[in-house]
């Protein structure tokens, strides 16, 4: 089974917008109430409330005079909200995420429908009293619909993210290149395929809109809170951010597709982005890149194809290691973009050398995990490296026969 998600634009009429606003409000209120209740119980007893205990509170709330409006909300939306909250708690305790936060009525709103969503004549039918909502479905929705998340963006646009389950045959052994990718700021990605090194410049999406964004934010700051004028400019600012986000996603989708389309594996560094943004001089530039989103795009595209995403240890000395003789220098300052190996005299471009080393280390890790890999034009180091971290199914990564030669 393979899960696929398709995001479609929704165009609800005014009545449906009111009903959706009520649904957003009920789900948001229940999240905040359940979160507050869980915190109080934990302080009193040292134990939290589970999904069953929280759902047991709903019938009483629906009958109470001050909260009887909860009964108008589709019940499975509230139960899905409970599930999301307990999952958020689980992620927090297992140190995968921060502590759950209270939700605000300002900004992005969302609700989750766990079942009974249908496609009717090219439109989306939502359960409850909302009914059929006009939609722009830009690609066929294949398989059985599992869940649907409806979102209202800060720019007042509506989207539905529809998750489907598709039956697939066993993925065949794929052939193709193995790419090593070094992510950076000047060049978003420096890619080595064993024969050549390619550089992809950082588009710097937010810099293109910075003046426009600054001007609109200044005008927004002067508006009186709660006024129609302020609400108007809030949407204008949100639209600028939306354009930045869309252009970033477009770039990341195109580059990730280009790498995945002819590859059997892609190797990247497991970057600690949360720690890197503590450097206030680089934080804005790092967050604007979208390295984490790019890695996720590579991940699911490779999974669909049957390939592998390999993440090497963030402490692997990819920049300090000579890709020709494997000599490791003690230190290379960040402003040094080229260096010469003191052992063999090979002159290196810092990022290109790092991409070659990342690729060689990834191939070593694949072999250590038992995968059959051809070095595809590169020599593989036998000893250096750390524990493997492979993502997705352990399919064979046999590459087509090619001429062998030293990387560099």
C-alpha positions in Angstrom: 0.0 0.0 0.0 1.2 3.5 -0.8 -0.3 6.7 0.6 -0.6 9.8 -1.6 -1.8 13.3 -0.7 -3.3 15.8 -3.2 -4.0 19.4 -2.3 -6.9 21.0 -4.1 -8.3 24.5 -3.9 -11.8 24.9 -2.5 -14.3 27.7 -3.3 -17.0 27.5 -0.6 -20.1 29.7 -1.0 -21.0 32.2 1.8 -23.2 29.8 3.7 -20.4 27.1 3.5 -17.8 29.7 4.7 -20.0 30.4 7.8 -20.3 26.6 8.5 -16.6 26.1 8.0 -15.9 29.0 10.3 -18.1 27.4 13.0 -16.3 24.1 12.5 -12.9 25.7 12.8 -14.0 27.5 15.9 -15.4 24.3 17.6 -12.2 22.3 16.8 -10.0 25.1 18.0 -12.0 25.6 21.3 -12.0 21.8 22.0 -8.2 21.7 21.4 -7.6 24.5 23.8 -10.0 23.1 26.4 -8.6 19.6 26.2 -5.0 20.9 26.4 -5.8 23.1 29.4 -7.6 20.2 31.1 -4.7 17.9 30.5 -2.2 20.4 32.0 -4.4 20.8 35.1 -4.8 17.1 35.7 -1.1 16.6 35.2 -0.3 19.2 37.8 -2.8 17.6 40.3 -2.0 13.9 39.7 1.3 13.7 37.8 -0.6 11.9 35.0 -2.1 13.2 31.8 -5.4 12.4 30.1 -5.5 9.9 27.3 -7.6 9.9 24.1 -10.5 7.9 25.6 -10.6 10.0 28.8 -10.7 13.3 26.8 -13.4 12.0 24.4 -15.5 11.0 27.4 -15.8 14.7 28.3 -17.5 15.6 25.0 -21.1 14.3 25.7 -21.3 16.4 29.0 -20.0 19.5 27.2 -22.5 19.1 24.4 -25.4 19.0 26.9 -24.2 21.9 29.1 -26.0 25.1 28.5 -22.8 27.3 27.9 -21.2 24.8 25.5 -24.2 23.1 23.8 -23.1 24.7 20.4 -20.5 21.9 20.3 -23.3 19.5 19.3 -23.6 21.4 16.0 -20.1 20.4 15.0 -19.5 17.1 13.1 -18.5 14.7 15.9 -15.6 13.0 14.1 -13.9 16.4 13.7 -13.8 16.8 17.5 -12.6 13.2 17.9 -9.9 13.8 15.3 -8.8 16.9 17.2 -8.4 14.7 20.3 -6.3 12.2 18.4 -4.1 15.1 17.1 -3.6 16.4 20.6 -2.6 13.0 22.1 -0.2 12.5 19.2 1.3 16.0 19.9 1.8 14.9 23.5 3.4 11.7 22.5 5.8 13.5 20.1 6.7 15.9 23.0 7.4 13.1 25.5 9.5 11.2 22.9 11.4 14.4 22.1 10.3 14.7 18.5 8.6 18.0 19.0 7.9 20.9 21.4 5.1 21.1 23.9 1.6 21.5 22.4 0.6 25.1 22.0 -2.8 26.8 22.4 -4.4 27.7 19.1 -5.4 31.2 18.1 -8.4 32.4 16.0 -6.0 34.6 14.1 -4.1 33.2 11.2 -4.3 29.7 9.7 -7.3 27.5 10.6 -7.7 23.8 10.0 -9.9 20.8 10.7 -9.4 17.1 10.0 -12.1 14.8 8.6 -11.0 11.2 9.3 -13.6 9.6 6.9 -16.7 10.0 4.7 -15.1 12.6 2.3 -16.1 12.0 -1.3 -15.4 13.3 -4.8 -18.7 14.2 -6.5 -18.6 15.5 -10.1 -15.2 17.1 -9.7 -16.0 18.7 -6.4 -15.4 17.7 -2.7 -18.2 16.5 -0.5 -17.5 17.1 3.1 -19.5 15.2 5.8 -21.9 16.9 8.2 -24.0 19.9 7.1 -21.4 21.4 4.7 -22.2 19.3 1.7 -20.6 19.6 -1.8 -17.9 22.3 -2.0 -16.8 23.6 -5.4 -13.2 22.6 -6.0 -10.4 22.8 -8.6 -9.0 19.3 -8.8 -5.9 19.6 -11.0 -5.0 15.9 -11.1 -6.9 12.6 -10.7 -7.4 11.4 -7.2 -6.5 7.8 -7.2 -7.2 5.1 -4.7 -9.4 5.0 -1.6 -9.8 8.3 0.2 -8.7 7.9 3.8 -8.7 11.4 5.4 -9.1 15.1 4.4 -7.7 18.2 6.1 -9.4 21.5 5.2 -7.4 24.6 5.7 -8.1 28.3 5.6 -4.9 30.3 5.0 -4.2 33.8 6.5 -5.0 35.2 3.0 -8.5 33.7 3.2 -8.1 30.9 0.7 -9.4 27.4 1.3 -7.6 24.2 0.5 -8.3 20.5 1.1 -5.4 18.0 1.5 -6.8 14.6 0.5 -4.9 11.5 1.6 -5.5 8.4 -0.4 -4.4 4.8 -0.2 -3.2 3.2 -3.4 -2.5 -0.5 -4.0 0.9 -1.0 -5.6 2.8 -3.9 -6.9 6.1 -4.8 -5.4 8.6 -2.1 -6.4 11.2 -3.4 -9.0 14.9 -2.9 -8.5 15.7 0.5 -10.0 18.8 1.7 -11.7 20.3 5.1 -12.0 22.8 7.5 -10.6 23.7 8.1 -7.0 23.8 11.7 -6.0 25.7 13.4 -3.1 24.1 16.7 -2.2 25.8 19.4 -0.1 23.3 22.1 1.0 24.5 25.6 1.5 23.6 29.3 1.5 25.3 30.8 -1.6 24.6 27.7 -3.6 21.4 26.1 -2.4 22.7 22.7 -3.5 26.0 21.4 -4.8 25.5 18.0 -6.4 28.0 15.2 -7.3 27.0 12.2 -9.4 30.5 10.7 -9.4 31.5 12.2 -12.7 30.7 15.9 -12.4 29.7 18.5 -9.9 26.7 20.7 -10.5 25.8 23.9 -8.6 22.3 25.3 -8.0 22.2 28.9 -6.8 20.1 29.9 -3.9 17.1 31.9 -5.3 16.8 33.9 -2.0 13.0 34.1 -2.3 12.3 36.5 0.5 14.9 39.0 -0.7 12.9 39.6 -3.9 9.8 40.6 -1.9 11.6 42.4 1.0 10.9 46.0 0.0 7.3 45.3 -0.8 6.9 43.3 2.4 8.5 46.1 4.5 6.2 48.7 3.0 3.0 46.7 3.6 4.0 45.8 7.2 4.7 49.5 8.0 1.2 50.4 6.7 -0.3 47.5 8.7 1.4 48.7 11.9 -0.3 52.1 11.6 -3.8 50.7 11.4 -6.1 50.6 14.4 -6.6 47.1 15.8 -10.0 45.6 14.9 -10.6 48.0 12.0 -11.6 47.0 8.5 -8.6 48.7 7.2 -6.2 46.7 9.4 -7.9 43.5 8.3 -7.5 44.5 4.7 -3.8 45.1 5.1 -3.4 41.9 7.1 -4.6 40.0 4.1 -2.2 41.9 1.8 0.8 41.1 4.0 -0.4 37.4 4.1 -0.5 37.3 0.3 3.1 38.5 0.0 4.2 35.7 2.4 2.1 33.3 0.4 3.9 34.3 -2.8 7.2 33.7 -1.1 6.1 30.3 0.2 4.8 29.3 -3.2 7.9 30.3 -5.1 10.1 28.4 -2.5 8.0 25.3 -2.8 8.0 25.5 -6.6 11.8 25.7 -6.7 12.2 22.8 -4.2 9.7 20.6 -6.0 11.5 21.1 -9.4 15.0 20.5 -8.0 13.9 17.4 -6.0 12.1 16.0 -9.1 15.2 16.6 -11.2 17.4 14.6 -8.8 15.0 11.8 -8.2 13.9 11.2 -11.8 17.2 9.6 -12.9 18.6 8.3 -9.5 18.5 5.2 -7.4 19.7 7.0 -4.2 20.3 10.5 -3.0 22.7 11.2 -0.1 22.4 14.3 2.1 23.8 15.5 5.4 21.5 15.1 8.5 21.7 18.9 9.3 20.8 20.1 12.8 18.8 23.2 11.5 17.4 24.0 15.0 20.9 24.5 16.3 22.2 26.3 13.2 19.6 29.0 13.5 20.9 30.0 16.9 23.5 31.9 14.9 21.5 35.2 14.5 23.7 36.3 11.6 22.6 33.4 9.5 19.2 32.4 11.0 17.1 34.4 8.5 19.1 33.0 5.5 18.9 29.4 6.8 15.2 29.5 7.4 14.6 31.1 4.0 16.3 28.1 2.2 13.9 25.4 3.3 16.5 22.6 3.6 14.1 20.5 5.8 11.3 20.8 3.2 13.7 19.9 0.4 14.8 16.7 2.3 11.1 15.8 2.8 10.4 16.3 -0.9 13.3 14.0 -1.8 12.1 11.5 0.8 8.6 10.9 -0.5 9.5 11.2 -4.2 12.2 8.5 -3.7 9.8 6.3 -1.7 7.2 6.4 -4.6 9.9 5.4 -7.0 11.5 2.7 -4.8 14.8 4.6 -4.3 16.5 5.5 -1.1 17.3 8.7 0.8 20.5 8.3 2.9 21.3 10.8 5.6 24.9 10.8 6.8 26.0 11.9 10.2 26.1 15.7 10.6 29.6 15.5 12.2 31.1 13.7 9.1 34.0 16.0 8.0 32.8 16.3 4.4 34.5 19.8 3.9 37.7 18.9 5.7 38.4 15.7 3.9 40.4 15.5 0.7 38.3 13.5 -1.8 41.5 12.5 -3.7 43.7 11.0 -0.9 41.3 11.1 2.1 43.7 13.4 4.1 41.8 15.3 6.8 42.8 18.9 7.7 42.2 20.1 11.2 40.1 23.2 10.5 38.7 25.2 7.5 37.1 28.6 8.4 33.7 29.2 6.9 35.0 32.1 4.7 37.5 29.8 3.0 35.8 28.6 -0.1 38.8 26.9 -1.8 41.7 25.0 -0.4 44.7 22.9 -1.4 45.4 19.5 0.2 48.8 19.6 2.0 49.2 15.9 1.4 48.6 15.4 -2.3 48.4 19.0 -3.5 44.9 18.6 -5.0 43.1 22.0 -5.2 39.5 21.8 -4.0 36.4 23.9 -4.3 35.0 23.6 -0.7 31.4 22.7 -1.6 32.2 20.5 -4.6 34.7 18.5 -2.5 32.0 18.2 0.3 29.4 16.8 -2.2 31.9 14.2 -3.5 32.7 13.1 0.1 29.0 13.0 1.0 28.3 10.7 -2.0 31.3 8.4 -1.2 30.2 8.1 2.4 26.6 7.4 1.5 27.7 4.6 -0.9 29.8 3.1 2.0 26.8 3.2 4.3 24.6 1.5 1.6 27.1 -1.3 1.3 27.4 -1.6 5.0 23.6 -2.1 5.2 23.9 -5.0 2.7 22.7 -3.1 -0.4 24.3 -3.9 -3.7 25.8 -0.7 -5.1 28.0 0.2 -8.0 30.1 3.3 -7.2 29.0 4.8 -10.5 32.3 6.4 -11.5 33.6 6.8 -8.0 36.0 5.0 -5.5 34.4 4.1 -2.2 36.3 4.6 1.1 36.3 1.3 3.1 36.8 2.6 6.7 35.7 6.1 7.4 32.2 7.0 8.5 29.6 6.4 11.2 26.5 4.4 11.7 24.1 4.2 8.8 20.8 6.0 8.7 18.7 4.9 5.8 15.2 6.0 5.1 12.5 3.9 3.5 12.3 0.3 2.2 15.6 -1.7 1.9 15.4 -2.2 -1.9 18.4 -3.1 -3.9 20.2 -0.2 -5.4 22.1 -2.0 -8.2 23.4 0.6 -10.7 24.0 -0.1 -14.3 27.6 -1.0 -15.2 29.8 2.0 -15.9 33.4 2.8 -16.3 35.1 3.0 -12.9 37.5 5.8 -12.1 38.7 7.9 -9.2 36.3 10.7 -8.0 37.8 14.1 -8.1 
